[in-house]
């Protein structure tokens, strides 16, 4: 039996939503192993002078835990 946990991560990028998503995954990977999926909950962009200057994502990262870690 596998147990899946979910954490929420917020990340930004000056390049794109895709880059912000990758940064969210990279940051989560520093403290979580066995990541199985990432779901983008919200996306937003900051605008200055009619141009997008940064992109942000609010992501839910799902990861599998070992049965003995499930109660931690």
C-alpha positions as CSV (number, residue, x, y, z in Angstrom):
1,X,0.0,0.0,0.0
2,X,1.3,3.4,-0.9
3,X,0.6,6.7,0.9
4,X,0.7,10.0,-1.0
5,X,1.1,13.3,0.7
6,X,0.6,16.8,-0.8
7,X,2.5,20.0,-0.1
8,X,1.8,23.5,-1.5
9,X,4.7,25.5,-3.1
10,X,4.7,29.1,-4.4
11,X,7.3,30.0,-7.0
12,X,8.0,32.8,-9.4
13,X,10.0,33.5,-12.6
14,X,10.8,36.4,-14.9
15,X,10.7,34.0,-17.9
16,X,7.4,32.0,-18.0
17,X,4.8,30.0,-16.1
18,X,6.7,26.9,-17.2
19,X,9.9,28.2,-15.7
20,X,8.1,29.1,-12.5
21,X,6.6,25.6,-12.3
22,X,10.1,24.1,-12.8
23,X,11.4,26.2,-10.0
24,X,8.6,25.1,-7.7
25,X,9.5,21.5,-8.5
26,X,13.2,22.1,-7.9
27,X,12.6,23.8,-4.6
28,X,10.3,21.0,-3.4
29,X,12.9,18.4,-4.5
30,X,15.4,19.8,-2.0
31,X,13.4,18.5,1.0
32,X,11.0,15.9,-0.5
33,X,11.8,12.7,-2.3
34,X,9.6,10.4,-4.5
35,X,7.7,13.3,-6.1
36,X,5.0,11.8,-8.4
37,X,3.1,14.9,-9.7
38,X,2.7,18.6,-9.7
39,X,-0.6,20.4,-10.1
40,X,-0.8,24.1,-10.8
41,X,-3.5,25.5,-8.5
42,X,-3.2,29.1,-9.5
43,X,-1.2,31.2,-12.0
44,X,-0.6,34.9,-11.9
45,X,1.5,37.5,-13.6
46,X,2.7,41.0,-12.6
47,X,2.3,43.7,-15.2
48,X,4.2,47.0,-15.6
49,X,3.7,49.4,-18.4
50,X,1.5,47.0,-20.4
51,X,4.1,44.2,-20.2
52,X,4.3,41.0,-18.1
53,X,7.4,41.4,-15.8
54,X,7.0,38.2,-13.7
55,X,5.1,35.0,-13.6
56,X,4.0,33.1,-10.5
57,X,2.5,29.7,-9.7
58,X,0.9,28.1,-6.7
59,X,1.5,24.4,-7.1
60,X,0.5,21.3,-5.2
61,X,3.3,18.7,-5.2
62,X,2.3,15.1,-4.6
63,X,4.9,12.6,-3.3
64,X,4.8,9.0,-2.2
65,X,6.0,8.1,1.4
66,X,7.2,4.9,2.8
67,X,4.6,3.2,5.1
68,X,6.8,3.9,8.2
69,X,7.1,7.6,7.2
70,X,3.3,8.0,6.9
71,X,2.8,8.8,10.5
72,X,5.5,11.5,10.7
